[in-house]
Structure formats: structure tokens, C-alpha cells
Amino acid sequence: MADEMVLRAQKFVNTTYNNGATLGISKLVENGQTSWTVMYALTRALQYEMGITSLSDSFGPTTLATIGEKYGKLDETTIPSANFCRVIQSALYCKGYDGGDIDGTYNDRVKAAVAKLHQNMGVGGTYPGSALWPKTTKGLFNMDAYVTVNGGSDTIRTIQQWLNGKYILRKDYYAIPCDGHHSRDVAKSMLFAIQYELGMADGVANGVFGPGTQAGLKEHTLSTGSSGVWVQLFSAGMVLNQRPISFTSSFTSALASAVSAFQSFVKLPVSGSGDFSTWASLLVSYGDQSRRGSACDGVTLITAARAQTLKSQGITYVGRYLTNPDATPPDSLKHKAIQPGELQTIADNGLRCFPIYQTYGRDASGFSYPSGRADGQAAVNAARDHGFKAGTRIFFAVDFDALDYQVTDNVLPYFKGIEDAMAANGNDFAVGVYGPRNVCTRVGEAGHTSASFVSDMSSGFSGNFGYPLPTDWAYDQIVTRTVGSGDGAINIDNNIASGRDIGQNSFNPPSSQTADVLFDTAYWPQLLADVQAYMESIGFAEDNGKLYTTTQCLETIVARDTAVTNTARAYGMRKALIQTTAFWEFRHYGNEDLVKDAGVWLYHNGYVPDWAKDLPGVTALRDSSTGVAQMFGFAAICAWNNSINTGLVTGTVKDTSKDADVFSVWDKLRTDNDFALTSVGHAHIWAADGKPGGDAETRMERRPALDYTESEIYEVLRRYQGPAEPAFTDATKRMPLYYIFEKYNRMVR
């Protein structure tokens, strides 16, 4: 909703500062809506009016110091110009206060607004009167709210105001929001407050949970009967962690009871007192890192010696990865995925294993519905291959600092894809999430997961700072340490276990990396249903106006299963590589492709006259992507030549510059489905070899193999389309199809 006075503030900036040019910014959009863009512009305007030459969006140390040095405080006696005052008035309106008429006068309305701002900040007692001080001016020129918003807690707002009022005069303490919501700034202000109460001087207190802070807290255990500021800080920590208590200065029996409940929830010894471990769990996500958890996870092979080390450390549950997405991992990661015989070693030594699935996605772009659908199926396939039984919970990793909007836009659709993949597999496996607190909480609340593995060790993640431990937590990752010695030495992430997930200690026989065999048509209805459901989820209805329906395209691929199987077995690749590529290409075959194919046939059969060959566009009729594989004659020649030249097959090398050679291969691609599907296999080999003779790319580390990793599968599928978009986007969408085909291929081999 537009605000008339905010609109006037925007017009003031544009009119006064040459549409932003004077401030080094673009003209403000005049929409009457407050935003960071508007506040940045006003910050620059304030700096300009104070004579600062290097303007910045940041209200930093220079801006703060200049106010103190030049004016001491800002009021009707110190503000140097009308425009300076208009900047203040505009900021007040953008903050929701009455700034007068933006007339350059620090009048009674402005004074009342400043007094109200200070009261809302909780610093009215420290800064009585109506003058703005450097730190409260800084608080004015940002988007922090000082009133409860969006369902915020009045109790949390009281704590925020108390912190501001008590510590605003300390050098490195700045006003925090008073909006009723816990946040990174609030969490850091709590650490500053602890340090100040421990007696740390300005410049020493830094808002970090370091050794000095920890040592000091160990001297401040609280119990029933305690009172004073330390109880206030402790009860504030309890409130900020969403425990149902009052903000108080007295450690009552009711508070002790609430502390016991909290200790039980986070798996601390239940004492009802505010000991160091409880303080730590309230203040930082990882808590007391000296705790010994009964779970761990890691990238190191569990040998019998290492298993015994883990047992000696009190560990029962071991998290291991289902796959290793890296094609050529460094030595430190070569055993990241579960190794042959490892699960049996874990079981034989009295340990239990919980599986983790992690892709190569390290930012939001790697998370979407298609990637979730692919990862869900890939995880199921891998879990079955390793021998995990039905009922096992797989934890899917979100291993980056996902901001809240990225959780909404990327992570939640990703887990919906996983959920749908699990449903397509009879929900044999449960779904868990690994990630920061906010990710785990939101994914769980959306109903996509049943337990969380919390990456609390990453305490600096915005999704951990200021968020409580999720209610459905199963494992809480708190510290990395090396345990054991000699052959038993192992580096692990130490985890606290809640008992919500207990992993597995009994496994089915693992699958071997055997070659694929012919498709069992008894699975046709399920395969079709899975493929249809996935294609519809990405916008491809059964009949969407292309020449062939999903069913017709899939029937065509399955009907030539002998050619696909023979090709895959001959060259040591998975059938799914060929099936995925051919199905995807054929499903996109439309009228425009039919027209191009007709043009190529007319050209090579003499219906396009010689004099027209050099006209614009006509030379394109020499070749087209055709047939079930939608492959160019040129590409097929290059692929087959590569296989001939490298000794995979015998035959005569063809010349891509000769029309007769191009047409003979093109026409065979169009009319002979067995040849077309076999050519897909050779095209994947050619792509892995770097496409010699074509649009050369970097040679991959190896050709398609039965144990191709996720990254290798993606890359070879992408290369089939080329080095530019939509190849990358389409390869992401093809991955779920690959794992659907692999699901059924795996069932019969």
C-alpha cells in the first residue's frame, strides 16, 4: 500500500539530488513504499549533507563518527540545513513516524516522533528528550522495526528493548530491532550482553562465543533462588529459544521446571539449573562442544578398527553417504560413499547406520522440483543397491546457507520432488532433511520430512542464528573431531542423537554392478505411470500437441529394447543413458521438425535447385535432427567415426563434408530405430571423448560406465544437446527420467 508521505520523501530525494545522480544511485521509484533502496538513498543523502565525500549505502563507522564529531546530537540547535532536516523527516516517515511536513523544520511533531522512536527502541531512559544521537540515528536509517510486527512476541520485544536500554552506551553495541522476533542481531546482542556482564572491556567484547566467554559462563551457574541480571539474561535465552516462560530476574521453581524440560529436549543432563551446557545450548547452535554424542557422520570408510574406536567413544549411530557425486574425488573423499562390505562391518561391530544423500548442489540453483525428483529416485536406487531395508530413513542434504526466500523458492519444491519420488516407490523409505535449523523446520512443517539432521556446527549460517532447534530433530551435528589412533584413527562429525531415528543394523545383500538385461514387460504399466507422472509435473501432459504422446514415445523406446540392451552391454554403459536421451528427444518431436526433415529429403533428392543452395537458410536443409533420437546426420557421422577410430567398432569412416555421406546416415537415423538408438550410445561415447570432429569440449575423465556418478551422468546427458542452453536446464530435467529408467532396469538385472 502506498503511503503519501513516503511518496513525498521519494520525490524529495529525486528532486533535491538530481534524480539520484548526486548520490551515485538511480532515480528512486516513486511508489510510496518503504524499502532498503529508499533507506540506502536517504543514508547517502545524510552523508552528503554532512560533507562526506565517499558515499555508501552503509551507515558505517564514518557516518556514525561524523555525527558525533560535528554535531554531538541532532536537534533544532545542531542540524545545519533545511535539506539535512528533510532527510531526517523523510527517514522518520519511512520508519512509520510523523516527520512533520518534510519542510526542513525540526518542529514539535519531529521532536515527538524522535521521542517515540527512542521509547520504542527501549532507550528513552538513556536518551531522554527529543534529540537524535549517533546510534539512534543509525537505527533510524535502516529497515529494522521497533514495534511488534508479523505476529511477533511481546515478551521477545520486551527483551529486545531491555537489551537496548541497558547496553546502548557500550561502544560496539548498536540498537537491535524491537519487533518481537528472534534474529541474528538479537542472538549476537545476547553474547555482547553476556560479555559485558562478565566485565569485558569495550574492544574486547566481540559478540563471539569464544574461550573467554565460555570460561566466564562456567562461573555463573544458576539455580532456584538465584536473582539479578544473570537470571534476566538466562531467562531471555530461554524465551528466545521458544520456551514457555516469562522474562524474569528471579530463578523460580517454575523456571527450573522449564529448564529441565529444555534440557531433556536437547539431550542434556536434566538438573533444572542454568549450568554451562545449558547456557551454551541457549546461546549458540552447536552448544557445548565438549559433549560426547552417541552418533557421528563422516566421509571415511568404517573399518573394523575404526568401528571399535567409535564404540569406545560411546557412538552407536553412524551416518554414511549413499553416493559420491564427484567423478574424480580427492583422496580425502574417495571413500565418501558407502564401500562394498562396509555396512556388514558396521553391523558386525554393534553399530547402526543411517544413510545420507547429498548431490553436488551447493547453492539454491541446485534445488528444484526436477532435481528433487531425480535425487529421490537416485537415493532409493542407491539405498536398495547397498542393501538398506524398507523403513530406512534417508537424510537429504541442504548443505548451504539457504535464506528464507530460497527455502520457499528452491528447497521446498526440491523436497516435494523427493516426496513424489518416494511415493512412486511405494514409500519404502522415509525422508529426513539435513541442513540448518530454519531449513529443517520449514521442510518438516511442510510435511515433506519426518525427522531432521541439523547442521548446528555451521553456527554462522543465517538459518541457524536465531532459530530454535527443530522439534523433530534426530541428530544434532555439533563439532568435528579426530578420535582413535593408528589404524583406528578416524575424523568424524560428532552428533547428539535424540532417539527419533536409530538407523539400521541389518541389511539385505548388496547389488552388484552387473550389466543390464532385457526389460521385463510385466513392469510396463508401472514404468509408463512413473514417466507420465513426471512429465506432467514439468508441464508435459500425455498429449501436449507434439506429434507423439508420452505413451507412444515410450512404447517406441521399449519396443527396440534389444538394440538398447545390446548397445549398453557392448560398451559397458547403463541402458538408462540411451533410454533417457532417446525418450526426451522423441517426446519433443513436433511439426517444425517434420517440416525440416521434409526439407532435408527434398534437398538431397534434387528438389531444391543448385542455384538456391547459397540462398539464406537453404543450406540448413542439408541436415536436421531426425528420428527417434533427434540426431543430426553430422553428429551421427562424428560419433561413429570416433568409435571406428578408437577401435570400438569396425567400418568405413564417413566424410561430413560430403552430401551423400550425410544423407545416407541421416536417412538411416530417420527410418531405422535400431540404428538411431545404437547411435545414441556412440554419441554418448563421443561426447565423453570431447566430441572430436564436432563442437569440441573438454574430454571427460572416462567414458560411460556402469558406476557412473551423478555428475558424470548429468554431464554426458547435457553434452548430447550441446554446450549452451537449454542443454543445461534440460539435463537437469532429464535426470529424474534417468533414475526412473534405472529403477526398472535395476529390478530385472
N, C-alpha and C positions, 0 to 999 in steps of 0.2 A: 504494500500500500504506500502510495506517495505521501510525503509529508511536505506541506507548503514551506515550512521554514528550512528544512533540509534542501529543498529545491532552491530557495534563496541563497543558501550557503554555497551550493554548487555554482550558481550564477555569479556570486561574488568572486569566487576563485577564478572562473573563466574570464570575467570582465577585468578584474584587477591585475591578473598575471598573464595577460596576452594569450588566453586560451591554453594556459599551462606551459607555454614556451619559456617564460621567465623562470619557471620552477624545474624545467627539464623533464616535463611529463606531457602526455597527450591531453587534449581538452577533455574535461570531465563530462560524462553523460549526464544530462540534466533530467533526472527521473525522480527526484525527491526521495531516494532510497540511500540510507547509510551503508557504507561498505568499507573494506580495507582500502580500496582505491581512493575513496574520498578522504579517509583519515591520513593516508600517506601524503596526499596533496596538501592537506592542512598542516601536517608536520613540516613539510618543505616550506610552506608559506611562513610558518612561525620562525623557522631557521633563517629565511630570507629577511624577515623583518628585524631579526636580531643581528644581522650583519654577517652571518655565517656564509662563507663563500662556497664551500663544498656541501651541496645539499644532498640529503639522503632520506629514504623512506623511514629509516630507523631513528627513533627518539633515543639516541645513544648517549654515551658519556659526555661528548662535546656539547650537545644540546642541553643536557642537564646542568653541566658545569657553567655554561654561558648564562643561564637564567640566574644561578646563584651568584656569579661574579658580577654581572651587570646590574641586576635588579634586586637580588635577595629574595624578594617575593613579588608577585604580580597583583596589583590592585590599582585603584584610581590614581594613586600618587606616583606609581612607578612605570606604568605602561606608557611607552614613549610615543605612540602614534595611534591615530584612529584606525588604520588598517590592522595594526597589531591587535587592537581590541576586537576588531571584526573577526579576526582569525579565532580568538578565544570564544567569542559569541557563537561563531559557526560550529566550533567543536562541541560547545555545550548543547546546541540543538541536535547535532549528530549523535550525541550521547543520551538524548532524551530529556534534557533540561531546558528551562526557559532562559534563552540567552538575550532577551530583550529584542530590539528591532534590528539587530545587526547594523547598528547606526554608529559604531565606534565609541560608544559611551559606556563606561564601567559603572552602570547605574544600579539602583536598588534591586531591580529584577536580576541582574547579573550576580550581585552580591548574594542574594537569597539562593540562587542556583548553585553557587560555589559552596555555600554553607551546607546545602542539601547534599551535594556531591560528597563532601567530607564526611557528613553524617552517614551516608550510605556506605562509604568506604570503611567506616569504623574508626576514622582518625579525627573526628570532631573534637575530641578532648585534647588531642595533641596539637591540632591546628584550629584553635577557636577563631571566630571572626569570619571574614569574607574574602581573605586574600588567598590566591593560589600560590603554593610552594613548589619548588622544583619537582619533588617526587609526585605530588598530586597532579601537577601539570602533565607529567609523563603518563599518569593513569588516565587523564582526560583524553589524550591523543592516541587512543587505541580502541579496540572493539570489545574490551572487557566490560561485562555488565556488573553493576554494583547493587542490583536488585534481583530478587529471585526470578528466574526465567525457566521456561520449558519444564515445569514440574519439579523445579529444584527443591531441595530440603531446607526448611527454615533453620534447622539445627546446624547443618553444614554452613549456612550463611552466617550464623552467629559465630561459628569457629573462625571463619574467614575474616570477619570484622574484628574479632578478638586478636587474631594474629597481626593484622594490620595496625591496630591501635597500640599493641604492645611493642612492636619491633620496627615500626616505620622509621624511627630515627637512627637505626643501625645502618652503617654505611652501605652494605651490599644487599640490604633488604628493600624490595620495592613492593608497592601495593599490588595485591593479588585480587582476582575477581571476587566479588561477593554475590555470586549468582546461585548458590546452593548446590553446586556440582563439584565433585572431586576432579582434579586435573593434575597435569604435570607440574604446573606452577604451585598449586596448593601442596603437593607432595614435597616439592623442594623447599617451600617455605617452612614446612614442619621440620625438616632437617636443619635449616638455619636456626629455628627456634630452639631445638634441642642443643645445638652447638652454643648458642648464646647463653642458655641456662647452665651449660657446663663451664662457662667462663671464658670461652674462646674470644679472642680479641677480633675487632674488625680487621679484615685482611687475612685472618687465619680461618675463620668460619667460612666455609665454601659451599655448603649445601650438599656435600658428598658424604656417603655413609662409609667413611674411612676408618682406619685403626683408632684414631683418637676419639672419634665419636663412639665407636663400639666399646672402647675401654671405659669411657665415661658412663655409658648406659649400664654397664655391668655393676657400677657402683650405685645404681638408682633402681633397685628392685622395690616394687610397691606391693602393698598388701592391705587387707581390710584394716581401716583405721588411718591409713596414710591420707594426707591432705596437702593442698597447695598447688603451685604451678605445675609440678611434675605430674600430679594426678590430672590436671587440666590437659596437659599435652597427651597423656596416655589415653584419657577418655576421648580426646579429639581423634586420636589414631583409631580407636575402636569405631567411632561414628563414621569416619571416612572409609572404613572397611565394611560399612553397611551392617554393623552390629546394632541391635535394637536397644540402645541405651541413651541416656541423657549426657550432654556435655556438662561435666561437673568438676568440682575441686575436691570432692570427698570420695574416698575409695570405700564404698559401702558394700554390704553383703550382696546387694543386687548386682553391683558392678562385678564383684568376684564371681558370681554365678555366670554372668555373661562372658567373662574371661575364660572360665572353664569350658563353656560351650565353644568359644572360638578356638581354644587350644585343641579341643577334641576334633574340630572340623579340619584344622591344618595339620593334625597328627603331631602335636607337641605333647610332652608330658603334662597331664592335667593337674594343675596346682591351684588355679584360681588367683594366682599372684602375677604381678607385672614383672616377670623376670626378663633377662636379656633376650632369650629366644623369642619371647612373645613381643617385646619391643621391636625386634628385627623383622618379624613377620608383619607387623603393622606398618613399618616404615619403608621397607624395600621389597620388591617382588621375590627376590631369592631368599630373603630371611636370613637365618643363622646358618652360614655355610659350613660350620663345623659339624652340623648334623650328619649322621650316617643313615642314608636311606636304604631301604630294602630292595630298591630297583636301580637299574642303570641302563644306559643305551650307549652304543658306540659303533665304530666302523672297523673294528679289529676282530679277526677270526677268533672264535672261542675254542681254544684247545682244552684238553683235559687239565693241563696245568693251570691255565687261566681260569677255568671253571672252578677249580679248587681255591684259587685266590679270591674269587668273587664270593664263594661260600664263606670263606674265613672272614670276609668283611661284612657278613650278615646280609648279603644280597640274595634274593630269591628270583626276581623277575628281570629278564634281560631283553632289551629291545634291540632287534636287528632288522636290517633293511631287506625288503623283498627283491629289489633290483638295484643295479648301479647304472644310472642313466649315462654316465660318461663312457664314451667309446674307448678312450685311452687314458684311464685314470692314473694319477701319480702313484708311486709305490705306497704312499700313506693311505690311499683309498682303494688299493687293488682288491682288498677283501671286504669292501663296504657291504656288498650284498652277501646274503647267507651262502655259505660254501657247501659243497657236497659233504654229507656226513656230519655237518656241524650241529644240526638240530638233535641228532641222536646223541652227540657228545653232551649237549646241554641237558637233555633228559637223563642220560646215564649218571650225571653228576648231581642230580637232585634239583636242578634249576628249571625254570619255566621261561618260555619265550613269547614275547608279544611282537607282532610284525609291524613295521613302519614302511610306508610307501612315500617316496619323495622323487619328484621329477626334477628336471633341470630349470624349472621356473623359479627365478629369484626376484621377480618383481611382479607387479599387478598384471602386466601383459601376458604372463604365462598362465593366467587363471581365467577360465571362461566355461560356459556350459559344455562346448565340444571337448575341451581338454579334460574336464571332469568326467565326461562320459568315457573318454579314452582311458584315463587313468584308473577309473573304477574297474573297467573290464580288464585292463592290464594287470591290476593288482589281484583280481580274482584268479586270472590265469596263473600268475606267478605264485600265489598262495597255494593253489592246487598243485602246481609243479613241485613246490618244496615239500608238500605233504601236510599242510595245515588243514585241520578238520573243520567241518561245518560248525558254526557258532563262534569261531575265532573273530576277534575284533581287530580290524586293520586301522592303524592310525595314519591318516593322510596329512602330509606336512604342508604348512603355510610358513615357509622359513624366510620371511622378510617382514619389515615393519609396516604392515598394512594399515593405512589410515582408514578412518571410519567410512569415508565415501568409497574407498577401494574394496572394503568388505562388502558394501552394498552392491557395487557395480561388477565386481570380479569374483570375490571369494564365495559369496552365497550362490551365484549361478554355477560356479565350479562344483560345489557340494551337491547342488541339485542334480548335476550330471552324474556324480558318483552315486547318489541315491537311486537314480533311474537305472544305472548300470547294475547295481546290486539287485534291484527288483527283477531285472531281466535274467538274473542268475538265481532266481528263487530265494533271494535274501539269505543265502547260505552263510554269508559273512556279515558281521556287524560293522558299523562305521564309527571311527573315532577321528578326532582332529588333533593335530599337533600345531601349536602356534602361540602367539601372545594371548594374554588374558581376554582382551576385547574380541579378538577373532574367535577364540574358543566359546566365549559366552554367546556371541551373536549367532554363530553357526548352530550351537546347541539349542538356543531359543527358537531358531527357525525350524527345528525338528529334523535336521539333516544328520545329526550325530547323537550318540548315546553316552559318550564319555570324552573327556579332554585330557590331552597330554600337554602340559603347559610349559612353554619355553621361558620360565621365570628367570633363568640365568641371564637372559638378554634384558637386563633391568632398564636400560636406556631406551628400549622400544617405546614409542608413544602408546602402543596398545597394552603395555604393562604398567606404565607410570600413571598412577591414579585410578587403577581399576582393581576391584577385589578379585580374589581367587574364585574361579568359576565353581558353581555349586556342584557340577558333575565331574570334578577333576578326578582322574585316576592316577596320573603320575605328574609330579611336580619337579621339573629339572632345575637344580639349584647351583651346581658347581661342577667344574671339570677337575679331575684329579687322576694321578697315576698311582696304582696300587700294585702290591706284589713285587717280586724281584726275579731276576733270572728268566727262565722260560715262562714263569707265571706272571711276569710284569704285564700290565695292561692299562691303557689310558681309557677312562670312561667318563661319561657324564653321570654324576650321581643324582639319583631321583628319589624323592619321597613317594611312597605308594599309599594310596588311600584304601585299597582293597576292592575298589569298584571294578577293576579289571585284573585278572590273575594270569593272563597269558595261557599257554598250553605246555603240557609236559608229555604229550603222547601224539604221535604223528603218523600219517599214512606213509606208505613207501613213496619216495620222491619219483617224479617222472624223469625219464632220461631224454637227452637231446637227440631223439630219433627223427629220421626223415619223415615227411608227410606221406600219407597214403590216400587212396581214392575216397571221395566223400560218401558218407552213408546217407542215402536219400531219405531214410527214416527221420532225419533231422531237418528235412526241408521246411516243414511248417514253422518250426521254431526259428530257423535262420531267417526266413522271409519276414517273420513278425519282428524280429530284432532289427533287421535292416530297415524295414518300413518305419518302425517307431523312431529310429534315429534320424532317418532322412526327413521325416515330418517335423522333428524337433528343430531342424535347421532350415526349415522353410520349403522342403521338397515334398509336396503331397504325392500320393500314389500316382496321380495323373496331373501334372502341372503344366501341360501344354507342350512339352517336349515330344519328340517323335515316339519315344518308347516309355512305358511306365516303369516304376521301380520293379514290379514283378517281372516284366518282360526282360528288363536288363539283367536281373539276377538269374532268371531262367537261362538266358543265353550263356552266361559265365559258367553256371553249374553244368549245363549240357556239354560243355567242352572240358570237363574236369580231367579227363585223361591227358589232354595236352598240357593243362596247367600242372598236373601232378608230375608228369614225366619231365617237364622243364625244370620244375623246382628240385626234383630229386637229382637230375643230371648235374645241376650246378650248385647244389648244396645250399639252397635258399628256402625260405618259407613260402608256401603257396599263397599266403595272405598278401605278400607283396604284389604278386601278379593279380590276384583277385581284386584287391582294393583299387589298384590303378585302373584296371580294365572296367570295373563296375562304375567308378567315379566318372571316367571319361565317357563311357557309353551313355550314362544317365544324363549327361549334359548335351547329348547329340540332338540338334534342333534343325529347323527348316533352313536356317542360314548355312549350316554345314552341308545340308543336302544340296543347296544351290552351288556352293563352292565345289563339291565333289562332281556335280554335273559339268561345271566349267572346266575342271581338270580333264575329264573324259573327253569333252568336245575339243579341247586344245590338242591333246595328244592324238586324237583321231582325225585331225585335219579340218575341223570345222571352224577353227579360228585362223584366218588367213595370215600368211607370213608378214604382210605389211603391217599387221596390227600388233605384232609381238612387242614392239617397243613403246606402244602407247601406255600412258599412265594406268597402272592397275592390272593391265592384261597379263604381264609376266607372272603375277601372283597365281594365275590359273595353271601354272606349271606343276604346282604341288599343293596339297592341302592335308589337314589332319583327317584321317578317314577310318572307317571301320570300327569294330568293337573297341579297339584300343585308341582310337582317335590319334593315330600316329602319322606323321609326315613320311612320305617316301624317303626324303633326305635323311631323316633321323633313323629310320629302319636300316638304310644302307650303312650309315655310320656305325650303328650298333652291331650289325652282323659283320662288317669289316673288322671292327675291334675284336670280336670273338674269333674270327678267322686268323687275324694277325697275331693273336696271343695264343693260338693253338687250342682253343676250346672246341672249335668245330672245323670241319674241312669244307672247302667250297671256293668259289671264284669271287675275288674282290670286285665290287662294282664301283662305277665312277659316278659321283653325284653331279658331275657337270654334264653328263650325257642324258638327254631326254629319254632315250629308250630304256636306260637302266632305272631312272627314276620312275617311269611309268610302269615298268614290269613289277617293281616292288610295291608301288602304290596300289596297283590293281589287285595284287595278291593280298595286301592288307585289307582291302575293301571286300573281297569276295571269299577269303579263306580264314575263318575264325581261328582255326588251329594255328595257322601261321602267325596271325596277329597276336594271339596270346603268347606264343613262344617268343615272338619278337619283344614283348614286354619284358620277359626275363632277361633277354640280351640287352635291352635298353637300360635296365637297372644295373647290369654289369658295366655297361659303357659309361653310365653316369658316375658310378663309383670310381672308375678309372680316370675320371676327369673329362670325359666327352672328347677324346682326341678326334680331330677332323670336324668338330662342330663348335658350338659356343663353349670353349674350354673353361673348365672350372678347376679348382684345386683338387688334386687326387685325394680320395678318401683313404683312410688307413688300411681298409680291407674291403673286399668285395662282399656282396650279400652272403650271410652265413646263418646257420641255424640258431646261433646265440647272439644275433644282432641286438644291440642295446636300443633303448628308446630313441636316443639322439641319432643313431645310425639309421633306424627305420624312418624317422622323420626326414632326415636329410636325403635319403635315396628317393623317397616319395616326392619330396619337393623338387629334386633335380629333374624328375620326369617332365615337369611343366616348364622349368627354366629358372633363370637367376633373378627374376623380378616378379613383383606382384601381378596377378593374385596367387602366384605359386606358394608363397609363404603362408598366406591365410588359408588357402585350400589344403595345404599339407596338414595344418592343424585340424581342419575338419575331416581329413581322411583318416587321421589316427584312430578315432573311435571305430571306423569301419574295419581297419586293420585288426583291431582287437576282437571285433565281433567275428570276423572270418577265422581268426586264430582260435577263438573259443571253440568253434565247431571242428576245426581241423585237429585241435588238441584232443577232442573227445574220441576220435577214431584212430589216432596213430598209436 
